[in-house]
Amino acid sequence: MPFRHHSFSSTLKSSALDNGARWNVKSLLAAEADQSQPRKDAPMRIGIIGAGNIGATLARKLAASGHEVKLANSKGPDSIRDLARDLGAVAVSKELAFRDVDVVVLSIPFARYPDLAGLFSDVPTEVVVIDTSNYYPFRDGVIAEVDDGKPKSVWVSEQIGRSVIKAWNAVLAETLSDRGTPAGASGRIAIPVAGDDEKGKATTFQLVDDTGFDTLDAGPLAESWRQQPGTPGYCTELTLHELEAALAAADRRRAPENREALIKEFVAAGAGVTHDGMVARNRAVTA
């Protein structure tokens, strides 16, 4: 399938008009004057559920980019208050993380998503919900629907009753933390983003750029299997054009076999496997 290289010039004006409540006249005029540049003058209010490696790194990077970040976990705000302060975020309860925000980022173990269902009942439909999770049966238990081929984020959407945008799932924690670069940098790593809501994806494109990565529009949520574990685009640190080719080459039948083979390798290697070694093995096994 064809994939779209993300360009802010094609989405900025429509996003401005659709989200006028968060735009003032000055910023609208600026968008008209130079639509080739991403908007940097309107920080978003972001709630992140999950304070592990990915959630904490996103909190740090998004706060550093000027966004207002609330961070929550399953143990309550007291357990992460110091961490949140160090990251530039505010520790809150899960319930408060969903209130008065523009974006919710869900970064929790895959099997825990059904626990969040009731928290979305009062969340406005315009709030963008981003899913960063991955399914690993050895950790999450066997989920028959997913094993039978249902894309992971489609399953997540069904559990929480909200369509999600799939992003940041296809990078290792160290990649996300240390290997982001400014826009336009040579060899900049790209991240696939899949979803059914174009406005939600446009918002996610901006946030991915803020964390230091190019964005490839990976199509609708039904195609998000192309960025799941065991595929060539998963945790392989590719540039935009390389990632486009990798998603196109993904083999749905081979992906679970690749995933399990890689897990066995990494468990056997233990502390002996380096970050670059993991990236290299991901590339080799999924090629």
Beta strands, then each sheet from edge to edge (+ up, - down):
strand 1: 4-5
strand 2: 45-49
strand 3: 68-72
strand 4: 90-91
strand 5: 103-106
strand 6: 128-131
strand 7: 165-166
strand 8: 190-193
strand 9: 214-217
sheet 1: 1+ 9- 8-
sheet 2: 4+ 3+ 2+ 5+ 6+ 7+
end
